[in-house]
Amino acid sequence: MRVILLGPPGGGKGTQGELIEKKYGFPKISTGDLLRREVQEKTTLGEMAKAEMNQGELVNDDIVIEMIKHKIFQPDCKRGYILDGFPRNVGQARRLEEIEEKRQEIVIDIHLSEQTLIQRLSERRICSSCGAIYNLLARNPRKEGTCDFCGSKLIQREDDVPEVIKERLKVYHEQTEALIDYYSRKKVYFRIDGEGKIETISKNIYSILDREIAKSRVMEAAR
């Protein structure tokens, strides 16, 4: 099974992805994490990505697709995997399907209001050293302004201010509108209310996944 998590910045995709991973054993694949790992390990793909990022450009689809392709054919992804942050458009979705045409696909879209997202992201703080994420509304560090893990200073990202957040959300909706329509036509798209408690959102996601996994097993048994 391929679980694709959609949702705006600050919508909780990372948190829900980790919870799905724990419950079902599907590894969570973040394109951002893949890029950082390839760059740190100085692989051929990592060097190509780094060159583009150093020029202030977005890493092109060919590089990202190749990284994902390498990851999803690893043994731990045989039963399934979770994609966080990819695909971002219909073109990427189609290329992903070309790699694994027969893989069952479920798309979970975590929906929140703009007001909630602005509030969440405005209160987000990130460790300047290890990258750990905190939220002054829900997950405070034990010591104010200091990372629990490495003791480094917590900072607010420049794009986590209301004016920039609104622009980021506008771009996100413009990018994903066609993608949502694409997956809806395939009948694999499910929209989840992301305004409630983490546990409630998780239960709703699990309900969808359990049902779709059961349907898949019935279909396979009938073949």
QUIDAFEN-V924187 format. One record per residue. N is the residue number from 1. RES is the residue in one letter. PHI is phi in whole degrees, 0 to 359 (NA if undefined). Layout:
n->N res->RES phi->PHI
n->N res->RES phi->PHI
This chain:
n->1 res->M phi->NA
n->2 res->R phi->251
n->3 res->V phi->259
n->4 res->I phi->254
n->5 res->L phi->260
n->6 res->L phi->255
n->7 res->G phi->155
n->8 res->P phi->289
n->9 res->P phi->305
n->10 res->G phi->82
n->11 res->G phi->278
n->12 res->G phi->99
n->13 res->K phi->300
n->14 res->G phi->298
n->15 res->T phi->297
n->16 res->Q phi->292
n->17 res->G phi->299
n->18 res->E phi->295
n->19 res->L phi->291
n->20 res->I phi->297
n->21 res->E phi->301
n->22 res->K phi->294
n->23 res->K phi->283
n->24 res->Y phi->253
n->25 res->G phi->79
n->26 res->F phi->276
n->27 res->P phi->295
n->28 res->K phi->272
n->29 res->I phi->247
n->30 res->S phi->254
n->31 res->T phi->298
n->32 res->G phi->297
n->33 res->D phi->296
n->34 res->L phi->299
n->35 res->L phi->298
n->36 res->R phi->298
n->37 res->R phi->294
n->38 res->E phi->296
n->39 res->V phi->293
n->40 res->Q phi->298
n->41 res->E phi->276
n->42 res->K phi->56
n->43 res->T phi->285
n->44 res->T phi->300
n->45 res->L phi->296
n->46 res->G phi->298
n->47 res->E phi->293
n->48 res->M phi->294
n->49 res->A phi->295
n->50 res->K phi->299
n->51 res->A phi->299
n->52 res->E phi->289
n->53 res->M phi->295
n->54 res->N phi->294
n->55 res->Q phi->269
n->56 res->G phi->77
n->57 res->E phi->257
n->58 res->L phi->287
n->59 res->V phi->293
n->60 res->N phi->289
n->61 res->D phi->300
n->62 res->D phi->302
n->63 res->I phi->291
n->64 res->V phi->297
n->65 res->I phi->299
n->66 res->E phi->294
n->67 res->M phi->295
n->68 res->I phi->295
n->69 res->K phi->302
n->70 res->H phi->298
n->71 res->K phi->288
n->72 res->I phi->287
n->73 res->F phi->264
n->74 res->Q phi->284
n->75 res->P phi->304
n->76 res->D phi->290
n->77 res->C phi->259
n->78 res->K phi->300
n->79 res->R phi->284
n->80 res->G phi->165
n->81 res->Y phi->202
n->82 res->I phi->241
n->83 res->L phi->253
n->84 res->D phi->243
n->85 res->G phi->96
n->86 res->F phi->203
n->87 res->P phi->282
n->88 res->R phi->252
n->89 res->N phi->206
n->90 res->V phi->295
n->91 res->G phi->301
n->92 res->Q phi->294
n->93 res->A phi->298
n->94 res->R phi->292
n->95 res->R phi->292
n->96 res->L phi->297
n->97 res->E phi->293
n->98 res->E phi->295
n->99 res->I phi->290
n->100 res->E phi->226
n->101 res->E phi->293
n->102 res->K phi->265
n->103 res->R phi->290
n->104 res->Q phi->298
n->105 res->E phi->231
n->106 res->I phi->229
n->107 res->V phi->247
n->108 res->I phi->250
n->109 res->D phi->254
n->110 res->I phi->271
n->111 res->H phi->257
n->112 res->L phi->222
n->113 res->S phi->286
n->114 res->E phi->299
n->115 res->Q phi->299
n->116 res->T phi->296
n->117 res->L phi->296
n->118 res->I phi->298
n->119 res->Q phi->296
n->120 res->R phi->298
n->121 res->L phi->290
n->122 res->S phi->294
n->123 res->E phi->263
n->124 res->R phi->282
n->125 res->R phi->229
n->126 res->I phi->233
n->127 res->C phi->293
n->128 res->S phi->289
n->129 res->S phi->250
n->130 res->C phi->265
n->131 res->G phi->85
n->132 res->A phi->301
n->133 res->I phi->251
n->134 res->Y phi->231
n->135 res->N phi->220
n->136 res->L phi->293
n->137 res->L phi->270
n->138 res->A phi->235
n->139 res->R phi->222
n->140 res->N phi->278
n->141 res->P phi->289
n->142 res->R phi->297
n->143 res->K phi->244
n->144 res->E phi->306
n->145 res->G phi->76
n->146 res->T phi->231
n->147 res->C phi->292
n->148 res->D phi->294
n->149 res->F phi->272
n->150 res->C phi->236
n->151 res->G phi->78
n->152 res->S phi->280
n->153 res->K phi->287
n->154 res->L phi->270
n->155 res->I phi->231
n->156 res->Q phi->257
n->157 res->R phi->295
n->158 res->E phi->297
n->159 res->D phi->268
n->160 res->D phi->259
n->161 res->V phi->244
n->162 res->P phi->311
n->163 res->E phi->297
n->164 res->V phi->287
n->165 res->I phi->301
n->166 res->K phi->300
n->167 res->E phi->291
n->168 res->R phi->298
n->169 res->L phi->293
n->170 res->K phi->298
n->171 res->V phi->297
n->172 res->Y phi->300
n->173 res->H phi->295
n->174 res->E phi->296
n->175 res->Q phi->288
n->176 res->T phi->265
n->177 res->E phi->303
n->178 res->A phi->291
n->179 res->L phi->293
n->180 res->I phi->297
n->181 res->D phi->297
n->182 res->Y phi->298
n->183 res->Y phi->286
n->184 res->S phi->296
n->185 res->R phi->295
n->186 res->K phi->279
n->187 res->K phi->63
n->188 res->V phi->238
n->189 res->Y phi->262
n->190 res->F phi->226
n->191 res->R phi->259
n->192 res->I phi->243
n->193 res->D phi->287
n->194 res->G phi->261
n->195 res->E phi->277
n->196 res->G phi->274
n->197 res->K phi->289
n->198 res->I phi->305
n->199 res->E phi->296
n->200 res->T phi->292
n->201 res->I phi->298
n->202 res->S phi->301
n->203 res->K phi->300
n->204 res->N phi->295
n->205 res->I phi->293
n->206 res->Y phi->300
n->207 res->S phi->300
n->208 res->I phi->294
n->209 res->L phi->296
n->210 res->D phi->300
n->211 res->R phi->295
n->212 res->E phi->289
n->213 res->I phi->295
n->214 res->A phi->297
n->215 res->K phi->298
n->216 res->S phi->296
n->217 res->R phi->294
n->218 res->V phi->296
n->219 res->M phi->294
n->220 res->E phi->293
n->221 res->A phi->293
n->222 res->A phi->279
n->223 res->R phi->286
